Amino acid sequence: MIEVPYIEIAPFVVPEVNDLRRLWLQGGYPASYQQDEEISYDWRINYIQTFLERDIPQLGINIPAITLRRFWVMLAHLNGTLLNASKLASSMGVSIPTIKNYIDILEGTLVIRQLRPFHSNTKKRLIKSPKIYIRDSGLTHCLLGIESYNDLLGHPVLGSSYEAFVIASVIEKLQRFEPGFYRSAGGAEVDLVLQKGSKTIAIEIKSSQAPSLNKGFIEALKVIKPDKTFVIAPVDKPYTLKNDIWVYDLQSFLRLV
């Protein structure tokens, strides 16, 4: 019997393009990335409409496009936060199983990602809910009405958008690693934990050009005990922050690994 390989064709990612700012703002769909800001934004509006009104029904899913769009916009506002199905259900006026069905649909069609919590061998109480990320930053920005890079810089979702963008890029590059995040009930947290066999990498993501580490991150490292620890931020060049924690810009990090 001939085995048929399964290949997920993802949008453009960092190593494949030269303009990181454009990729972050406009996303990795070729028809969006390759246009100027205005044309790209119009293309994404049409793509979202087509996805909801044509592609979803063709899969046999009978959910009104306006309902699924409203839910998708809510997730864009909550990008990178813990899934709270009860709160979402209350906001949408539907049941918790319905919310989980919406999430399954958007995840199955590859427009969102559930990042599962990393469970280390510890007696600490850990958060069990996944985080929800929209996979393409350009779609996130379009759902939120962010048309230009200047709009993005002044928007409250700047930090969460950058975090989602970095996580999508790293996961695509390091596909053999199991991705997750760490958060204890006490607030110790690491944005991204990558594990392959006995090897563990901890990554904190900061949108600031002068990133600093909080106590919760340091406490989390004591529990995870990663082999390597990085901070990914928009810095000019890599440098050591403290205790063998390296700060890298996204492009340099992806070349390193």
Contacts in CASP RR format, 6 or more apart in sequence:
PFRMAT RR
TARGET T0000
AUTHOR 0000-0000-0000
METHOD contacts of the structure
MODEL  1
MIEVPYIEIAPFVVPEVNDLRRLWLQGGYPASYQQDEEISYDWRINYIQT
FLERDIPQLGINIPAITLRRFWVMLAHLNGTLLNASKLASSMGVSIPTIK
NYIDILEGTLVIRQLRPFHSNTKKRLIKSPKIYIRDSGLTHCLLGIESYN
DLLGHPVLGSSYEAFVIASVIEKLQRFEPGFYRSAGGAEVDLVLQKGSKT
IAIEIKSSQAPSLNKGFIEALKVIKPDKTFVIAPVDKPYTLKNDIWVYDL
QSFLRLV
8 110 0 8 1.000
10 172 0 8 1.000
11 27 0 8 1.000
11 28 0 8 1.000
11 29 0 8 1.000
11 30 0 8 1.000
11 33 0 8 1.000
11 136 0 8 1.000
12 23 0 8 1.000
12 27 0 8 1.000
12 28 0 8 1.000
12 29 0 8 1.000
12 30 0 8 1.000
12 33 0 8 1.000
13 23 0 8 1.000
13 28 0 8 1.000
13 168 0 8 1.000
13 169 0 8 1.000
13 172 0 8 1.000
13 173 0 8 1.000
14 20 0 8 1.000
14 23 0 8 1.000
14 169 0 8 1.000
14 173 0 8 1.000
14 250 0 8 1.000
14 251 0 8 1.000
14 254 0 8 1.000
15 173 0 8 1.000
15 251 0 8 1.000
15 254 0 8 1.000
15 255 0 8 1.000
17 23 0 8 1.000
17 28 0 8 1.000
17 33 0 8 1.000
20 250 0 8 1.000
20 251 0 8 1.000
21 149 0 8 1.000
22 33 0 8 1.000
23 33 0 8 1.000
23 137 0 8 1.000
24 137 0 8 1.000
24 152 0 8 1.000
24 161 0 8 1.000
24 162 0 8 1.000
24 165 0 8 1.000
25 37 0 8 1.000
25 137 0 8 1.000
25 138 0 8 1.000
25 141 0 8 1.000
25 146 0 8 1.000
25 148 0 8 1.000
25 149 0 8 1.000
25 152 0 8 1.000
26 32 0 8 1.000
26 33 0 8 1.000
26 35 0 8 1.000
26 37 0 8 1.000
26 40 0 8 1.000
26 41 0 8 1.000
26 44 0 8 1.000
26 138 0 8 1.000
26 141 0 8 1.000
27 33 0 8 1.000
27 136 0 8 1.000
27 137 0 8 1.000
27 138 0 8 1.000
27 139 0 8 1.000
27 141 0 8 1.000
28 136 0 8 1.000
28 137 0 8 1.000
28 138 0 8 1.000
29 43 0 8 1.000
29 44 0 8 1.000
29 47 0 8 1.000
29 136 0 8 1.000
29 138 0 8 1.000
31 43 0 8 1.000
31 47 0 8 1.000
32 40 0 8 1.000
32 43 0 8 1.000
32 44 0 8 1.000
32 47 0 8 1.000
32 138 0 8 1.000
33 40 0 8 1.000
35 43 0 8 1.000
37 147 0 8 1.000
37 148 0 8 1.000
37 149 0 8 1.000
38 147 0 8 1.000
41 142 0 8 1.000
41 147 0 8 1.000
44 138 0 8 1.000
44 139 0 8 1.000
44 141 0 8 1.000
44 142 0 8 1.000
45 142 0 8 1.000
47 139 0 8 1.000
48 69 0 8 1.000
48 72 0 8 1.000
48 139 0 8 1.000
48 142 0 8 1.000
48 143 0 8 1.000
49 65 0 8 1.000
51 109 0 8 1.000
51 111 0 8 1.000
52 65 0 8 1.000
52 68 0 8 1.000
52 69 0 8 1.000
52 72 0 8 1.000
53 65 0 8 1.000
55 109 0 8 1.000
56 63 0 8 1.000
56 65 0 8 1.000
56 68 0 8 1.000
56 105 0 8 1.000
56 109 0 8 1.000
59 109 0 8 1.000
61 105 0 8 1.000
63 102 0 8 1.000
63 105 0 8 1.000
67 92 0 8 1.000
68 102 0 8 1.000
68 105 0 8 1.000
68 106 0 8 1.000
70 92 0 8 1.000
71 88 0 8 1.000
71 92 0 8 1.000
71 99 0 8 1.000
71 102 0 8 1.000
71 106 0 8 1.000
72 106 0 8 1.000
72 111 0 8 1.000
72 134 0 8 1.000
72 143 0 8 1.000
73 143 0 8 1.000
73 144 0 8 1.000
74 88 0 8 1.000
74 91 0 8 1.000
74 92 0 8 1.000
75 106 0 8 1.000
75 112 0 8 1.000
75 132 0 8 1.000
75 134 0 8 1.000
76 134 0 8 1.000
76 139 0 8 1.000
76 140 0 8 1.000
76 143 0 8 1.000
76 144 0 8 1.000
76 157 0 8 1.000
77 144 0 8 1.000
77 157 0 8 1.000
78 132 0 8 1.000
79 132 0 8 1.000
79 133 0 8 1.000
79 134 0 8 1.000
79 140 0 8 1.000
79 157 0 8 1.000
79 160 0 8 1.000
79 161 0 8 1.000
79 164 0 8 1.000
80 115 0 8 1.000
80 131 0 8 1.000
80 132 0 8 1.000
80 133 0 8 1.000
80 160 0 8 1.000
80 163 0 8 1.000
80 164 0 8 1.000
81 131 0 8 1.000
81 132 0 8 1.000
81 160 0 8 1.000
82 127 0 8 1.000
82 129 0 8 1.000
82 130 0 8 1.000
82 131 0 8 1.000
82 183 0 8 1.000
83 103 0 8 1.000
83 114 0 8 1.000
83 129 0 8 1.000
83 130 0 8 1.000
83 131 0 8 1.000
83 132 0 8 1.000
84 129 0 8 1.000
85 96 0 8 1.000
85 99 0 8 1.000
85 100 0 8 1.000
85 103 0 8 1.000
86 96 0 8 1.000
88 99 0 8 1.000
89 95 0 8 1.000
89 96 0 8 1.000
89 98 0 8 1.000
89 99 0 8 1.000
92 98 0 8 1.000
92 99 0 8 1.000
103 112 0 8 1.000
103 114 0 8 1.000
103 132 0 8 1.000
106 112 0 8 1.000
107 113 0 8 1.000
107 114 0 8 1.000
110 135 0 8 1.000
111 134 0 8 1.000
111 135 0 8 1.000
111 136 0 8 1.000
111 139 0 8 1.000
112 132 0 8 1.000
112 133 0 8 1.000
112 134 0 8 1.000
112 135 0 8 1.000
113 132 0 8 1.000
113 133 0 8 1.000
113 134 0 8 1.000
113 135 0 8 1.000
113 168 0 8 1.000
113 171 0 8 1.000
114 130 0 8 1.000
114 131 0 8 1.000
114 132 0 8 1.000
114 133 0 8 1.000
115 130 0 8 1.000
115 131 0 8 1.000
115 132 0 8 1.000
115 133 0 8 1.000
115 167 0 8 1.000
115 179 0 8 1.000
115 180 0 8 1.000
115 181 0 8 1.000
115 192 0 8 1.000
116 130 0 8 1.000
116 179 0 8 1.000
116 180 0 8 1.000
116 181 0 8 1.000
117 126 0 8 1.000
117 127 0 8 1.000
117 128 0 8 1.000
117 129 0 8 1.000
117 130 0 8 1.000
117 180 0 8 1.000
117 181 0 8 1.000
117 182 0 8 1.000
117 183 0 8 1.000
118 180 0 8 1.000
118 181 0 8 1.000
118 182 0 8 1.000
118 190 0 8 1.000
118 193 0 8 1.000
118 195 0 8 1.000
118 224 0 8 1.000
119 126 0 8 1.000
120 182 0 8 1.000
120 223 0 8 1.000
120 224 0 8 1.000
122 223 0 8 1.000
124 184 0 8 1.000
124 185 0 8 1.000
124 186 0 8 1.000
124 188 0 8 1.000
124 223 0 8 1.000
125 184 0 8 1.000
125 185 0 8 1.000
125 186 0 8 1.000
126 182 0 8 1.000
126 183 0 8 1.000
126 184 0 8 1.000
126 185 0 8 1.000
127 183 0 8 1.000
127 184 0 8 1.000
127 185 0 8 1.000
131 181 0 8 1.000
133 164 0 8 1.000
133 167 0 8 1.000
133 168 0 8 1.000
134 140 0 8 1.000
134 143 0 8 1.000
134 164 0 8 1.000
135 168 0 8 1.000
136 168 0 8 1.000
137 161 0 8 1.000
137 164 0 8 1.000
137 165 0 8 1.000
137 168 0 8 1.000
140 146 0 8 1.000
140 157 0 8 1.000
140 161 0 8 1.000
140 164 0 8 1.000
141 147 0 8 1.000
141 152 0 8 1.000
141 161 0 8 1.000
144 155 0 8 1.000
144 157 0 8 1.000
145 151 0 8 1.000
146 152 0 8 1.000
146 155 0 8 1.000
146 157 0 8 1.000
152 158 0 8 1.000
152 161 0 8 1.000
155 161 0 8 1.000
158 207 0 8 1.000
159 207 0 8 1.000
162 205 0 8 1.000
162 207 0 8 1.000
162 234 0 8 1.000
163 191 0 8 1.000
163 205 0 8 1.000
163 207 0 8 1.000
166 192 0 8 1.000
166 205 0 8 1.000
166 232 0 8 1.000
166 250 0 8 1.000
167 179 0 8 1.000
167 191 0 8 1.000
167 192 0 8 1.000
167 205 0 8 1.000
169 250 0 8 1.000
169 254 0 8 1.000
170 179 0 8 1.000
170 192 0 8 1.000
170 194 0 8 1.000
170 203 0 8 1.000
170 232 0 8 1.000
170 253 0 8 1.000
170 254 0 8 1.000
171 179 0 8 1.000
173 254 0 8 1.000
173 257 0 8 1.000
174 194 0 8 1.000
174 257 0 8 1.000
176 196 0 8 1.000
177 194 0 8 1.000
177 195 0 8 1.000
177 196 0 8 1.000
177 201 0 8 1.000
178 194 0 8 1.000
178 195 0 8 1.000
178 196 0 8 1.000
179 192 0 8 1.000
179 193 0 8 1.000
179 194 0 8 1.000
180 192 0 8 1.000
180 193 0 8 1.000
180 194 0 8 1.000
180 195 0 8 1.000
181 189 0 8 1.000
181 190 0 8 1.000
181 191 0 8 1.000
181 192 0 8 1.000
181 193 0 8 1.000
182 188 0 8 1.000
182 189 0 8 1.000
182 190 0 8 1.000
182 193 0 8 1.000
182 202 0 8 1.000
182 220 0 8 1.000
182 223 0 8 1.000
182 224 0 8 1.000
183 189 0 8 1.000
183 190 0 8 1.000
183 220 0 8 1.000
184 219 0 8 1.000
184 220 0 8 1.000
184 223 0 8 1.000
187 216 0 8 1.000
187 219 0 8 1.000
188 216 0 8 1.000
188 217 0 8 1.000
188 219 0 8 1.000
188 220 0 8 1.000
188 223 0 8 1.000
189 216 0 8 1.000
189 217 0 8 1.000
189 220 0 8 1.000
190 202 0 8 1.000
190 203 0 8 1.000
190 204 0 8 1.000
190 217 0 8 1.000
190 220 0 8 1.000
190 221 0 8 1.000
190 224 0 8 1.000
191 203 0 8 1.000
191 204 0 8 1.000
191 205 0 8 1.000
192 202 0 8 1.000
192 203 0 8 1.000
192 204 0 8 1.000
192 205 0 8 1.000
193 200 0 8 1.000
193 201 0 8 1.000
193 202 0 8 1.000
193 203 0 8 1.000
193 224 0 8 1.000
193 226 0 8 1.000
194 200 0 8 1.000
194 201 0 8 1.000
194 203 0 8 1.000
195 201 0 8 1.000
199 227 0 8 1.000
200 224 0 8 1.000
200 225 0 8 1.000
200 226 0 8 1.000
200 227 0 8 1.000
201 226 0 8 1.000
201 227 0 8 1.000
201 228 0 8 1.000
201 229 0 8 1.000
201 230 0 8 1.000
202 220 0 8 1.000
202 221 0 8 1.000
202 224 0 8 1.000
202 226 0 8 1.000
202 228 0 8 1.000
202 229 0 8 1.000
202 230 0 8 1.000
203 229 0 8 1.000
203 230 0 8 1.000
203 231 0 8 1.000
203 232 0 8 1.000
204 211 0 8 1.000
204 213 0 8 1.000
204 217 0 8 1.000
204 229 0 8 1.000
204 230 0 8 1.000
204 231 0 8 1.000
204 232 0 8 1.000
205 231 0 8 1.000
205 232 0 8 1.000
205 233 0 8 1.000
206 212 0 8 1.000
206 231 0 8 1.000
206 232 0 8 1.000
206 233 0 8 1.000
207 233 0 8 1.000
207 234 0 8 1.000
208 233 0 8 1.000
208 234 0 8 1.000
209 233 0 8 1.000
209 234 0 8 1.000
209 235 0 8 1.000
209 236 0 8 1.000
211 231 0 8 1.000
211 233 0 8 1.000
211 235 0 8 1.000
211 241 0 8 1.000
211 247 0 8 1.000
213 231 0 8 1.000
213 241 0 8 1.000
213 242 0 8 1.000
213 245 0 8 1.000
221 229 0 8 1.000
228 246 0 8 1.000
229 243 0 8 1.000
229 244 0 8 1.000
229 245 0 8 1.000
229 246 0 8 1.000
230 245 0 8 1.000
230 246 0 8 1.000
230 247 0 8 1.000
230 248 0 8 1.000
230 253 0 8 1.000
231 241 0 8 1.000
231 245 0 8 1.000
231 246 0 8 1.000
231 247 0 8 1.000
231 248 0 8 1.000
232 247 0 8 1.000
232 248 0 8 1.000
232 249 0 8 1.000
232 250 0 8 1.000
232 253 0 8 1.000
233 247 0 8 1.000
233 248 0 8 1.000
233 249 0 8 1.000
234 249 0 8 1.000
234 250 0 8 1.000
235 247 0 8 1.000
235 248 0 8 1.000
235 249 0 8 1.000
236 249 0 8 1.000
237 249 0 8 1.000
237 252 0 8 1.000
238 246 0 8 1.000
238 247 0 8 1.000
238 248 0 8 1.000
238 249 0 8 1.000
238 252 0 8 1.000
239 246 0 8 1.000
239 247 0 8 1.000
240 246 0 8 1.000
240 247 0 8 1.000
241 247 0 8 1.000
248 256 0 8 1.000
END
